[in-house]
Amino acid sequence: MSLRNFIPVGTRRRRAGVYITVLGTATAITVIGLSSLTVARIERRWMKAGSDFAQARIYAESAIEFGLLKIDQNANWRTTYVSGVWESNKVIGNGRFTLEGIDADGLLADSATDGLTLRGTGMEGSAQFKLEVQVDADITPLTCLERPLHVGNDVTFSGADVTSDRPISANKNMAAVASTINADAEAGGTIIGLGFQGSRVTGMIARTMPSASVFDYYIANGTVINFDSTGGKIEDTVLSPRRNPYGVATNPQGIYVISCGGRDFTIRDCRILGTLVLLDVGGSSRVENSVNIEPAVANLPSLLVRGKMEFRYDDAPLSESDREVNFNPPESGYRGISDNDQIDSYPSIIRGLVYVSSELTFDGAPTFDGVVVGGNNLSIEKQAVFTYQSHYFANPPPGFIAAPRMVVVEGTWRQVVD
């Protein structure tokens, strides 16, 4: 054996150990490098997912903002859209969103004051985020409800004796001839005459009035009574939520609608517990003799008239014995009291909210407890007494609300998790 080729065993072992160490180090470095690349890729995926999720949330918020803009820019949004999806997969940035407007009862158009839920779903990549918020109607009552008597045009007093516990008002002028007005008076134009016993304010800002759509809710929710079945009058009877003498159908809110088609209609010697809606009445339509009228639902109107109406009823009590009619039968009690006799009497008065779209005439001794609104001119020729009820302004009925502005309810933003 040549000494030149002789390597001691210990030396060989040391060299092998060094080799193994180097190889292990290289392997470890490789593994570490590969692990770092894997971790980096995972981190990038997580960062991408986190970024997508953040963008999806932004898109969900944008969907709701888009919904609020739709409502704000479209006065007819309740009929333009349905309760459900308003926009589906609308492109935004590198993602998409879906917008839903959800009414609790599934109908957007049935009430101008219903709230709704706006729900936005934002999508970016595989990320999705749902967000919703409650939106309610900011209700503003028509300012005509602030007075016991208000008309959209002129008021004329001729030989009248009028008493009111609050100011009476007109968007245009007032004039009194041989009259006594025991009330403060407000007018957008002039106030002429010596009979005003209270303060007089002219140049009043016009009070807001109902639009032509004031009847819509009541037509949609009322029970129709055929004009011919009434003979053009309501007399010697009771009309109430549980009693309809002119048909088999009743109405739980006491809303009854009669289309007159230009024919005259008369209300006299009767009791009405509900909301009577008279459409397109003839020019000689009137309320006369003795009547007792009030709404069945506290803040609903008692009488709505499309056309002209003359109020010539007086303060003589509505007497059962005189008319030989029981005006408080078991299904239609008066102030919770009913019976089967014909010995009672009731005050001749209209309580609640009365609206007449055209000319009004008071020719008798009518007493009103609530709010009377006339869309055009008013003529008062004898006596009239008005007592104001503020709950109509505090809680205005359908048709007597300015177009409501929809506002986000504070504290209702929340994430939706499927």
C-alpha positions as CSV (number, residue, x, y, z in Angstrom):
1,M,0.0,0.0,0.0
2,S,1.4,3.4,-1.0
3,L,1.7,6.0,1.7
4,R,0.6,8.6,-0.8
5,N,-2.8,7.0,-1.1
6,F,-3.1,6.4,2.6
7,I,-5.6,8.5,4.5
8,P,-6.0,7.8,8.1
9,V,-9.4,6.6,9.1
10,G,-10.0,9.6,11.5
11,T,-9.3,12.0,8.7
12,R,-11.8,10.3,6.4
13,R,-14.5,10.4,9.1
14,R,-13.9,14.2,9.6
15,R,-14.2,14.9,5.9
16,A,-17.5,12.9,5.8
17,G,-18.8,14.8,8.8
18,V,-18.0,18.1,7.1
19,Y,-19.7,17.0,4.0
20,I,-22.8,15.9,5.8
21,T,-22.8,19.2,7.8
22,V,-22.5,21.2,4.6
23,L,-25.2,19.1,2.9
24,G,-27.5,19.5,5.9
25,T,-26.9,23.2,6.0
26,A,-27.6,23.5,2.3
27,T,-30.8,21.4,2.8
28,A,-31.9,23.5,5.7
29,I,-31.2,26.7,3.7
30,T,-33.2,25.3,0.9
31,V,-36.1,24.2,3.1
32,I,-36.0,27.6,4.8
33,G,-36.1,29.3,1.5
34,L,-38.9,27.2,0.2
35,S,-40.8,27.7,3.5
36,S,-40.2,31.5,3.2
37,L,-41.6,31.4,-0.3
38,T,-44.6,29.4,0.9
39,V,-45.2,31.7,3.8
40,A,-44.9,34.7,1.5
41,R,-47.4,33.2,-0.9
42,I,-49.8,32.5,2.0
43,E,-49.2,36.0,3.4
44,R,-49.9,37.4,0.0
45,R,-53.1,35.3,-0.2
46,W,-54.2,36.5,3.2
47,M,-53.3,40.1,2.3
48,K,-55.3,39.7,-0.9
49,A,-58.2,38.1,0.9
50,G,-58.1,40.8,3.6
51,S,-57.9,43.5,0.9
52,D,-60.9,41.9,-1.0
53,F,-62.9,41.7,2.2
54,A,-62.2,45.4,3.0
55,Q,-63.2,46.3,-0.6
56,A,-66.3,44.1,-0.3
57,R,-67.3,46.1,2.8
58,I,-66.7,49.4,1.0
59,Y,-68.9,48.2,-1.9
60,A,-71.7,47.1,0.5
61,E,-71.6,50.6,2.0
62,S,-71.6,52.1,-1.5
63,A,-74.7,50.0,-2.4
64,I,-76.6,51.5,0.6
65,E,-75.5,55.0,-0.4
66,F,-76.7,54.3,-3.9
67,G,-80.1,53.3,-2.5
68,L,-80.3,56.5,-0.4
69,L,-79.5,58.5,-3.6
70,K,-82.3,56.7,-5.6
71,I,-84.8,57.5,-2.9
72,D,-83.7,61.1,-2.7
73,Q,-83.8,61.7,-6.4
74,N,-87.0,59.9,-7.3
75,A,-90.2,61.2,-5.7
76,N,-92.0,58.1,-7.0
77,W,-89.5,55.6,-5.7
78,R,-92.2,53.6,-3.8
79,T,-93.9,52.7,-7.1
80,T,-90.8,52.6,-9.2
81,Y,-89.2,49.8,-7.1
82,V,-90.6,46.8,-5.3
83,S,-89.8,45.3,-1.9
84,G,-86.7,43.2,-2.8
85,V,-83.8,43.5,-5.2
86,W,-83.2,47.0,-6.6
87,E,-79.8,46.4,-8.3
88,S,-78.2,43.0,-8.9
89,N,-74.4,42.5,-9.5
90,K,-73.8,46.1,-10.4
91,V,-70.2,46.7,-11.3
92,I,-68.1,48.9,-9.1
93,G,-64.4,49.2,-9.1
94,N,-63.0,45.7,-9.5
95,G,-66.0,44.2,-7.8
96,R,-69.8,44.2,-7.7
97,F,-72.7,45.0,-5.4
98,T,-76.3,44.0,-5.0
99,L,-78.9,46.4,-3.4
100,E,-82.1,45.4,-1.7
101,G,-84.9,47.6,-0.3
102,I,-87.1,45.6,2.0
103,D,-90.4,46.7,3.4
104,A,-91.6,44.8,6.5
105,D,-95.0,44.1,5.0
106,G,-93.6,43.4,1.5
107,L,-95.3,46.5,0.0
108,L,-93.5,49.7,-0.6
109,A,-96.4,51.6,-2.2
110,D,-99.1,51.0,0.5
111,S,-97.9,53.8,2.8
112,A,-95.8,56.9,2.3
113,T,-94.6,56.7,5.9
114,D,-93.5,53.0,6.1
115,G,-89.8,52.5,6.9
116,L,-87.6,50.0,5.1
117,T,-84.4,48.2,5.4
118,L,-81.6,48.9,2.8
119,R,-79.2,46.0,2.4
120,G,-76.0,46.1,0.4
121,T,-73.9,43.1,-0.5
122,G,-70.4,43.9,-1.7
123,M,-68.3,41.4,-3.6
124,E,-64.6,41.5,-4.5
125,G,-62.8,38.3,-5.7
126,S,-64.1,35.5,-3.5
127,A,-64.9,37.9,-0.6
128,Q,-68.4,39.0,0.2
129,F,-69.8,41.4,2.8
130,K,-73.4,42.2,3.7
131,L,-74.4,45.4,5.5
132,E,-77.9,46.8,6.3
133,V,-79.4,49.8,7.9
134,Q,-82.9,50.9,8.8
135,V,-84.4,54.0,7.0
136,D,-87.5,55.7,8.3
137,A,-89.7,58.5,7.1
138,D,-89.2,61.9,8.6
139,I,-92.9,62.9,8.9
140,T,-93.7,66.5,8.4
141,P,-97.4,67.4,8.8
142,L,-99.1,69.9,6.5
143,T,-99.2,73.2,8.3
144,C,-102.9,73.7,7.5
145,L,-103.5,71.3,10.4
146,E,-102.2,73.8,12.9
147,R,-105.5,75.7,12.8
148,P,-109.1,74.7,13.6
149,L,-110.2,76.4,10.3
150,H,-108.0,77.0,7.3
151,V,-108.7,77.6,3.6
152,G,-106.4,77.7,0.6
153,N,-108.0,80.8,-0.9
154,D,-110.4,83.5,0.6
155,V,-112.8,83.7,3.5
156,T,-115.9,85.9,3.5
157,F,-118.1,86.5,6.6
158,S,-121.6,87.8,5.8
159,G,-123.8,88.4,8.8
160,A,-121.8,85.7,10.6
161,D,-121.2,85.1,14.2
162,V,-118.1,82.9,14.5
163,T,-116.3,81.6,17.6
164,S,-112.9,79.7,17.7
165,D,-110.5,78.9,20.5
166,R,-107.5,79.2,18.1
167,P,-106.7,81.5,15.2
168,I,-108.5,80.9,11.9
169,S,-106.5,81.4,8.7
170,A,-106.6,81.8,5.0
171,N,-103.8,81.6,2.5
172,K,-105.2,84.7,0.7
173,N,-107.7,87.2,2.0
174,M,-110.4,87.7,4.7
175,A,-113.4,90.0,4.6
176,A,-116.2,90.6,7.2
177,V,-119.5,92.3,6.5
178,A,-121.9,92.8,9.5
179,S,-120.2,90.0,11.3
180,T,-118.6,89.2,14.6
181,I,-115.5,87.0,14.6
182,N,-114.5,86.0,18.1
183,A,-111.1,84.6,17.2
184,D,-107.7,85.8,16.1
185,A,-107.3,85.9,12.3
186,E,-104.4,85.2,10.0
187,A,-104.2,85.8,6.2
188,G,-101.6,85.7,3.5
189,G,-103.2,88.8,1.9
190,T,-105.5,91.3,3.5
191,I,-108.0,91.3,6.4
192,I,-110.9,93.8,5.8
193,G,-113.8,94.6,8.1
194,L,-114.7,95.8,11.6
195,G,-116.0,92.6,13.1
196,F,-112.7,91.0,14.1
197,Q,-112.5,90.9,17.8
198,G,-109.1,89.3,18.1
199,S,-105.7,90.0,16.7
200,R,-105.2,90.3,12.9
201,V,-102.0,89.0,11.2
202,T,-101.5,89.7,7.4
203,G,-98.7,88.6,5.2
204,M,-98.8,85.1,6.6
205,I,-96.6,82.5,4.9
206,A,-99.0,80.3,3.0
207,R,-99.8,77.1,4.9
208,T,-99.2,73.8,3.1
209,M,-102.2,72.1,1.7
210,P,-103.2,68.6,0.6
211,S,-102.5,67.6,-2.9
212,A,-104.9,65.9,-5.3
213,S,-103.5,62.5,-4.0
214,V,-105.1,63.2,-0.6
215,F,-107.9,60.7,-1.4
216,D,-105.6,57.9,-2.6
217,Y,-105.1,56.1,0.7
218,Y,-108.8,56.2,1.6
219,I,-109.8,54.9,-1.8
220,A,-107.3,52.1,-1.6
221,N,-108.3,51.1,1.9
222,G,-112.0,52.0,1.9
223,T,-115.1,49.9,1.3
224,V,-117.1,51.1,-1.7
225,I,-120.8,52.0,-1.3
226,N,-122.7,52.2,-4.5
227,F,-124.3,55.7,-5.0
228,D,-127.6,54.2,-6.2
229,S,-127.9,52.1,-3.0
230,T,-128.0,55.3,-1.0
231,G,-130.5,57.2,-3.1
232,G,-128.0,60.1,-2.9
233,K,-128.2,60.5,0.9
234,I,-127.3,59.1,4.3
235,E,-130.4,59.7,6.5
236,D,-132.0,58.1,9.6
237,T,-129.3,55.5,10.0
238,V,-125.9,54.6,11.5
239,L,-122.8,54.0,9.4
240,S,-119.9,52.4,11.4
241,P,-117.0,49.8,11.1
242,R,-119.5,47.0,11.9
243,R,-122.5,48.4,10.2
244,N,-123.1,49.3,6.6
245,P,-126.8,49.8,5.8
246,Y,-126.0,50.1,2.1
247,G,-124.2,46.8,1.5
248,V,-122.9,43.6,3.1
249,A,-119.3,44.6,3.2
250,T,-118.1,46.5,6.3
251,N,-114.7,48.1,7.0
252,P,-112.7,47.7,10.2
253,Q,-111.5,51.3,10.1
254,G,-114.9,52.6,9.1
255,I,-113.7,54.0,5.8
256,Y,-116.5,54.1,3.2
257,V,-116.2,55.6,-0.3
258,I,-119.0,56.8,-2.5
259,S,-118.4,58.0,-6.0
260,C,-121.2,60.5,-6.8
261,G,-120.3,61.2,-10.5
262,G,-121.4,64.8,-10.3
263,R,-124.7,64.1,-8.5
264,D,-125.7,65.9,-5.3
265,F,-125.3,64.1,-2.0
266,T,-127.0,64.9,1.3
267,I,-126.0,63.9,4.8
268,R,-128.7,64.5,7.4
269,D,-130.3,63.2,10.6
270,C,-127.8,60.4,11.0
271,R,-124.8,59.2,12.9
272,I,-121.5,58.3,11.3
273,L,-118.7,56.6,13.2
274,G,-116.0,56.4,10.6
275,T,-114.4,58.2,7.6
276,L,-116.8,59.0,4.8
277,V,-115.2,59.8,1.5
278,L,-117.4,61.5,-1.1
279,L,-115.9,61.8,-4.6
280,D,-117.0,64.2,-7.3
281,V,-120.1,65.5,-5.6
282,G,-122.6,67.7,-7.2
283,G,-122.6,71.5,-6.6
284,S,-125.6,71.4,-4.2
285,S,-124.3,68.7,-1.9
286,R,-124.8,69.5,1.8
287,V,-124.8,68.4,5.4
288,E,-128.0,69.5,7.1
289,N,-130.5,69.2,10.0
290,S,-128.8,67.3,12.9
291,V,-125.8,65.0,12.5
292,N,-123.3,63.3,14.8
293,I,-120.1,62.4,12.9
294,E,-116.7,61.3,14.2
295,P,-113.9,59.0,13.0
296,A,-113.7,55.4,14.1
297,V,-109.9,55.6,14.2
298,A,-108.6,58.5,16.3
299,N,-106.3,60.3,13.8
300,L,-108.2,59.5,10.6
301,P,-110.5,62.1,9.0
302,S,-114.2,62.1,9.6
303,L,-115.3,63.5,6.2
304,L,-113.4,63.9,2.9
305,V,-115.1,65.6,0.0
306,R,-113.9,66.0,-3.6
307,G,-115.9,68.9,-4.8
308,K,-118.1,71.6,-3.1
309,M,-120.0,71.2,0.2
310,E,-122.4,73.2,2.2
311,F,-122.7,72.7,5.9
312,R,-126.1,73.9,7.1
313,Y,-126.7,71.6,10.0
314,D,-127.6,73.2,13.4
315,D,-127.1,72.6,17.1
316,A,-130.4,70.8,17.7
317,P,-129.7,67.4,19.2
318,L,-130.0,64.3,17.0
319,S,-133.0,62.7,18.7
320,E,-133.9,59.0,18.4
321,S,-137.5,59.6,19.4
322,D,-137.9,62.3,16.8
323,R,-136.5,60.1,14.0
324,E,-137.8,56.8,15.4
325,V,-134.3,55.4,14.9
326,N,-131.9,53.7,17.4
327,F,-128.6,55.6,16.8
328,N,-126.5,53.4,19.1
329,P,-127.3,49.8,18.3
330,P,-125.2,47.0,19.8
331,E,-122.7,46.9,17.0
332,S,-122.3,50.7,16.9
333,G,-122.3,52.0,20.5
334,Y,-121.9,55.6,21.3
335,R,-118.8,56.2,23.5
336,G,-118.9,52.6,24.4
337,I,-122.7,52.6,25.3
338,S,-125.2,50.7,23.2
339,D,-128.9,49.7,23.6
340,N,-132.0,48.7,21.8
341,D,-134.3,51.6,22.6
342,Q,-135.1,54.9,20.9
343,I,-135.0,57.3,23.7
344,D,-131.5,58.8,23.5
345,S,-130.2,62.0,21.9
346,Y,-126.8,63.0,20.7
347,P,-125.1,66.4,20.1
348,S,-125.2,67.7,16.6
349,I,-121.5,68.0,15.9
350,I,-118.8,67.0,13.5
351,R,-115.7,65.8,15.3
352,G,-112.4,65.1,13.7
353,L,-110.8,66.3,10.5
354,V,-112.9,67.6,7.6
355,Y,-111.5,68.3,4.2
356,V,-113.3,69.7,1.2
357,S,-111.3,70.2,-2.0
358,S,-113.3,73.0,-3.5
359,E,-115.7,75.7,-2.1
360,L,-117.1,75.6,1.4
361,T,-120.2,77.2,2.7
362,F,-121.4,77.4,6.3
363,D,-125.1,78.4,6.3
364,G,-126.6,77.3,9.6
365,A,-125.1,76.8,13.1
366,P,-122.5,74.1,12.6
367,T,-120.2,73.0,15.4
368,F,-116.8,71.5,14.6
369,D,-114.4,69.9,17.1
370,G,-111.2,69.2,15.3
371,V,-109.8,70.7,12.1
372,V,-111.6,72.0,9.0
373,V,-109.6,72.5,5.8
374,G,-111.0,73.9,2.6
375,G,-109.1,73.8,-0.7
376,N,-110.7,76.9,-2.2
377,N,-113.0,79.7,-0.9
378,L,-115.1,79.7,2.2
379,S,-118.3,81.6,2.9
380,I,-119.8,81.8,6.4
381,E,-123.2,83.3,6.5
382,K,-124.7,82.5,9.9
383,Q,-123.1,80.9,12.9
384,A,-120.2,78.5,13.4
385,V,-118.2,77.3,16.3
386,F,-114.7,75.7,16.1
387,T,-112.7,73.9,18.7
388,Y,-109.2,72.8,17.9
389,Q,-107.8,69.3,18.3
390,S,-104.0,69.3,18.1
391,H,-103.5,65.6,17.7
392,Y,-104.1,65.9,13.9
393,F,-100.9,68.0,13.6
394,A,-99.0,65.8,16.1
395,N,-100.0,62.6,14.3
396,P,-101.2,63.5,10.8
397,P,-103.3,61.0,8.8
398,P,-102.4,59.8,5.3
399,G,-102.7,62.5,2.7
400,F,-101.9,65.3,5.2
401,I,-98.2,64.8,5.3
402,A,-95.6,66.7,3.3
403,A,-93.6,64.3,1.0
404,P,-91.6,62.5,3.7
405,R,-87.8,62.5,3.6
406,M,-86.3,59.2,4.3
407,V,-83.5,59.3,6.9
408,V,-81.1,56.7,8.3
409,V,-81.9,55.6,11.8
410,E,-78.9,56.2,14.0
411,G,-77.5,53.0,15.6
412,T,-79.1,50.6,13.1
413,W,-76.0,49.8,10.9
414,R,-75.1,46.2,11.2
415,Q,-73.3,43.4,9.3
416,V,-75.5,40.6,8.1
417,V,-74.1,37.1,8.4
418,D,-75.8,34.3,6.4
